[in-house]
Amino acid sequence: MLTMTKTQALPQAGTLPAVATRPRRRLPITVTGTSPLTPDYGTLTSSLAWHLARRIGIAGTASLADEISAAGTDVWLEKQFNPASIDDSYCDGLIAQYQPMVNMTLSEMASFYLPYSFSGVPRANTSPMGAAALLLRGLWTKRHLSHAMELFWLDHFSVPFINLSKVLTAASPQIVRRLRPLAMTTFAEILTTTYALPAIHLYLDNVQNVAGGVNENLARETFELFTVGIDNFTETDVQQLAILLTGQAVGLGRYTIPESLTLTDSAHVFTPSVTIRGRSYPNATHDQVLTSMSRLLADLALDPLTARFVCTKLARRFVADQPPAWLVDSMVSAYLANGSGIVPVLRAMFTSTAFAESVGAKWRRPDELHLSLIKAHKPAFAWPNITDPQAVKDYVGLQRTRQWLTEAGMPFRGWTPPDGFPDTAAYWMSSGPLVKWVNHVDLIWLNVEWYPASDAGWTWSGSWAQALGVTGSMSYTTAADRLIERLTGYTAAPTLVRTEVRAALNGGTAPSSPDAPIGTAATVDLAVRTVLTSPLFFLR
Amino acid sequence: MTTILERGCWQLDDSITAVHHHSNDPRKDLLLRRGPDGSAQVFGGAEAAARATRTAVEDRAIEFVTADRVPGPLGELARSDVGRRLLLQGGLAAVATMMASAAHPRMAFAADPTSTRGTVVCLYLRGGIDGMTFLPPIGDPNYYATRTKLSVPASKAVPLTAMFGLHPAAASLAQVYSAGNLALIPSTGFIDPTRSHFEKQALMECAGDPAVLRSGWLGRHLLTTGGDSGSMRAFTLGNFTAASLTTSFPTLSAQTLSSFSLGAFTSSRAQFGQLLDSLWGASGGAAEALGLLTLRSLAQFEPVANGTYAPSNGAVYPGGRLGQQFKEVAHAIKAGLPLEVASIDLDGWDHHVGIGEAGSTTDPFGVMAKDLADTLTAFWKDLGTTYGAKTTVITMSEFGRTFKENGSGGLDHGYGNLMMVMGHSVKGGVYGPWPGLDSASLSDGDLTIAVDYRDVLSELVATRMNNAASLGTVFPNYTPKYLGMFA
């Protein structure tokens, strides 16, 4: 069992930690809290490193916690705030090799897929590939926070990549490619870029919003889902914005995905001006429309109501389902003082006492459960040398992972409504997905390989005992505590969980001498199943 | 035993109300309990029952057994988490019942007398179905005057009355109507001007002010008729509990009942079930409630999940998910499960585009309309008169669509809309006035709401769900006017 010692005061809300000039090794800080979801477990204890790993990493595992701990939490965080400072060439290389289309323009895709293309456009639906590239990044990126933010924005401007006929072949890889570099910049830039790309216009019917047939769908969601939020706009605002948006996405089609949109005058409804949320935007000429659109998006991005809306969602994603009002206030201040800058907002959040005190307050979503499981079981597995064509489909498309996520209620990048995946425990704590998870763990426990063993690169020869550092010479108690810490990050395990894990290590019955050596590591798999199917593994 | 609502101690933490409105439903919200000193404690909705419905007597009983005053195995059992819960739910007799069932102790619940209420299937058509395309007002000249492209020609509609016909893709429902088992309410909805999917769905499923109530109308019905006691009473076919079923205790949700089965790969289901029971049962809070519910549901639905089923009376369910879901509900009803409420979602009705050529049976709307109509018709046939007399299906949708076409071959978010009520105890026909489509009769240019949707639901709750006494709780601050839809 690791000993966690509190060695430094936690940063207070609103104060910025000093940026270290060089990495320093620090002992981890201990954070504690009682989860509102498992109150009878009492106080949960975790290192701050593990707390960060669970909250930021989509695959929040011991290996990430160890990395954070080795760097020192404040140094690690500062590097994450500046993703360009982190070498991510290994992950980028994997994606370039196996999901190259996410880096391509439409014409590049067409030539790359020449054998599979028709009339110069790719026949393959690249939407699942965009989703697969995101899963690969979740498993191998070193830019953990940037990736978490990338997923956050893809949820904020939610466009289903998969299972929706009107989301088009090349639009979804394009938004991954274009939004990822912006994930840690400003909301103004992210908003502007989103509206310059086809995906949102295709999904929310702005393609059909033309003179003679105004379509309000994108206009309404612009206010309600993307910026100021419900109750902060009128029906007239919707109608006026719909007019401003006419003719901005004409001619987009399944294979017609430009890198930026153009205004088609013949499809635009010209008026002297439109009035949106009390401000007038000229709308009489081509150039005025473009200028007004830029100004409107900037006005919306810098609106204090937008700041509160975005910051509340961020605090819900990373801190608690019901974040404290003072925390959101401090994040809003940082947002407005920095021109919608994301890093100052994240810094205010992650260095707050509210974050440190939120141990166990979040519930893992299916993608976090599943990717954490893969990483925990195969902490060192490298990319395979793929030779089997079927394996290419299964592995590179991560088809089975996507299939499982769909069955568990989280079709990856396939949420149908435009409001993004829900982000509260009350939603995800549901019986159907729980049964799916339990059966999934059961299958892995029985050593049914998740990925077919046709390629040695994917088949890790080690065992759970080896992966988690448990040996037969450890006592039941030591081994149980280590298993729980290595899989969940919680130390001083709740009594009953520890008791059940010790019993599993003894083949299913409580050992008569918990402090005696187990004698064998053969029962570790059973104990692992116990931990993975306990509520502790769900506490993010 | 008092309930959450009666105590009035549950309030909305509205610090993030705006964002919550953006969800599909209000179930994601936690509950805030304020103490006498103003202090606040937040609970998951799942935990509310245990905390809110416990009486002082029960508290003393728990104290008694947990203080080691009951000797022997029965006392030990009662002091366990299982026993504590069973004590809450029915006394030590239940503990004895539990002891007789070794594998899944928590699942040994007696059948609940409330099961005699029969079953209501609530089908929510997400996105806002265009009622005037599904049930075109073929006798209203204004319909054709304004809907010049997207109206269903009278020649293609399946006429039901002089005023209304069915979309040709929904033709199968005509036989249900002819049998007198289909009530149609063509101008209904919730009188609120919002045209947001998410807000309107939340409002309708709450059926009250979401700023005050964090529960759904079906959830409040369950709460006022026995709560979580006894057998499984409700489920959602979908991955997550329907907002209308939100209450202080969780109800089952599963995409399909056939996929809801534990340990497909394990050799020892019972042992694994006990392990889960132990791990989740000790956590308290929402996790404990979830674990309990899941294990109990697994046992309850095992006959449906693992059994085979052949529909009766020549009923043929469509091959898609909706058909499968209704078939499973029929299976559950015929298997004798004491099911009171099944909630099913069907999304994809947000036809800003894709209404298709009027009357075409291959356009996107027509494909969905056919799936819907054929599924309902198969369900009606399959249940027959015996089961059908105890089963009622209702359809809801957040709003109708704009009267005027939007120029994209579609319709934007509108106002008044269609509801349907189906069952052998239904008196078929068209209910409520048809307000007409002349400009003076429209609301902001769209079909108005002539019948408050709570009138439909209230009659359902009072007549089919035997809960007239609690209408004031299920639909707060509302005095319903019944339409007389039930025999």
Interface residues (C-beta under 8 A of the other chain):
Chain A: S35 P36 L37 T38 P39 D40 Y41 K166 D205 Q208 N209 V210 G212 G213 V214 N215 E216 N217 R220 E224 L225 G229 I230 D231 N232 E235 V238 R308 F309 T312 K313 R316 D321 Q322 P323 A325 V328 E407 A408 G409 T416 P417 D419 P422 D423 T424 A425 A426 Y427 W428 M429 S430 S431 G432 P433 L434 V435 V438 N439 D442 L443 L446 V448 P494 L496 V497 E500 G508 T530 T533 S534 P535 F538
Chain B: D13 S15 I16 A18 V19 H21 H22 S23 N24 R27 K28 D29 L30 L32 V42 F43 G44 G45 A46 E47 R126 P193 T194 R195 S196 H197 F198 E199 N239 F240 T241 P250 L252 S253 A254 Q255 S259 F260 S261 L262 G263 A264 F265 T266 Q271 F272 L275 L276 S278 L279 W280 A282 S283 G284 G285 A286 A287 E288 L290 G291 L293 T294 S297 L298 D347 G348 H352 V353 E405 N406 G407 S408 G409 G410 D412 H413 D444
